[in-house]
Amino acid sequence: MIFLELGVEMAAESAFPVTSDSPNALAAVEREIARACADARRDRSSVTLIAVSKTFAAEDIQPVIAAGQRVFGENRVQEAKAKWPPLMQEHPGLALHLIGPLQSNKAKEAVALFDAIHSVDRASLCEALAREIDRQGRSPQLFVQVNTGEEPQKAGIAPGEADAFVKSCRDVYGLTIAGLMCIPPADEAPAPHFALTAKIAARNGLALLSMGMSADFATAIQFGATHVRVGSAIFGTR
Ligand SMILES: *Cc1c(COP(=O)(O)O)cnc(C)c1O
């Protein structure tokens, strides 16, 4: 709020329009993460902030990199491929996570570009990923997406099929699954969905939980999120 007011004031007084408040927004998100971690008696280092830069251009992303953010998320392979290689060359040490659905025929590009893939949800994709991981000798961290709300339009494995799916990822395809990812239904309280995802992860021996977006990342941290995916709270509305 303070930053928003300051931004308006600066815009009114400056000869130049305020083009981006993202470094301030990033700092505010960081403070909120630190507070949520303290409330949950968790170490700040147990939560990775993924800054979701989908739809934003490289020039919008640069100030966030300059402010110290190193982990970014994109939801489309083609968009990420066009945007990120130059940024990664310019700033060594960045990590890029694919948070959107992945078609099997893009597994090759995804394994080459991303450090983590959050949307593993079907056998054909497991097969394609296993092949590319083997061929390229690159192993992105893998998250199985769980469709906790069982929404027909949403990707992800149904909660009732998650245990068997994780097992087949391991036993049939030889994949190392690092954790689970969920996107709660937009019109429901997220907490039960976070709790369910954490429960499925625990009984399958999975340490990582990708859950929580701009509106609910503090709640997700309370329920054990190790990766929060925050877009609009950092970059502004899309
Ligand atoms: C866009 C997106 C986010 C970020 O959403 P915000 O509400 O802007 O923080 C997180 N996760 C996924 C899977 C997304 O597609």
Ligand as a Chemical Component Dictionary entry (heavy atoms), coordinates in Angstrom:
data_LIG
# 
_chem_comp.id                   LIG 
_chem_comp.type                 NON-POLYMER 
_chem_comp.pdbx_formal_charge   0 
_chem_comp.three_letter_code    LIG 
# 
loop_
_chem_comp_atom.comp_id 
_chem_comp_atom.atom_id 
_chem_comp_atom.alt_atom_id 
_chem_comp_atom.type_symbol 
_chem_comp_atom.charge 
_chem_comp_atom.model_Cartn_x 
_chem_comp_atom.model_Cartn_y 
_chem_comp_atom.model_Cartn_z 
_chem_comp_atom.pdbx_ordinal 
LIG C1 C1 C 0 0.397  -17.690 -13.710 1  
LIG C2 C2 C 0 0.682  -18.772 -12.746 2  
LIG C3 C3 C 0 1.094  -18.487 -11.427 3  
LIG C4 C4 C 0 1.233  -17.079 -10.889 4  
LIG O1 O1 O 0 -0.024 -16.540 -10.659 5  
LIG P1 P1 P 0 -0.209 -15.137 -9.909  6  
LIG O2 O2 O 0 -1.597 -15.182 -9.385  7  
LIG O3 O3 O 0 -0.002 -14.075 -10.934 8  
LIG O4 O4 O 0 0.808  -15.070 -8.836  9  
LIG C5 C5 C 0 1.364  -19.550 -10.590 10 
LIG N1 N1 N 0 1.236  -20.839 -11.006 11 
LIG C6 C6 C 0 0.856  -21.142 -12.250 12 
LIG C7 C7 C 0 0.739  -22.568 -12.637 13 
LIG C8 C8 C 0 0.558  -20.130 -13.159 14 
LIG O5 O5 O 0 0.171  -20.463 -14.415 15 
# 
loop_
_chem_comp_bond.comp_id 
_chem_comp_bond.atom_id_1 
_chem_comp_bond.atom_id_2 
_chem_comp_bond.value_order 
_chem_comp_bond.pdbx_ordinal 
LIG C1 C2 SING 1  
LIG C2 C3 SING 2  
LIG C2 C8 DOUB 3  
LIG C3 C4 SING 4  
LIG C3 C5 DOUB 5  
LIG C4 O1 SING 6  
LIG O1 P1 SING 7  
LIG P1 O2 DOUB 8  
LIG P1 O3 SING 9  
LIG P1 O4 SING 10 
LIG C5 N1 SING 11 
LIG N1 C6 DOUB 12 
LIG C6 C7 SING 13 
LIG C6 C8 SING 14 
LIG C8 O5 SING 15 
# 
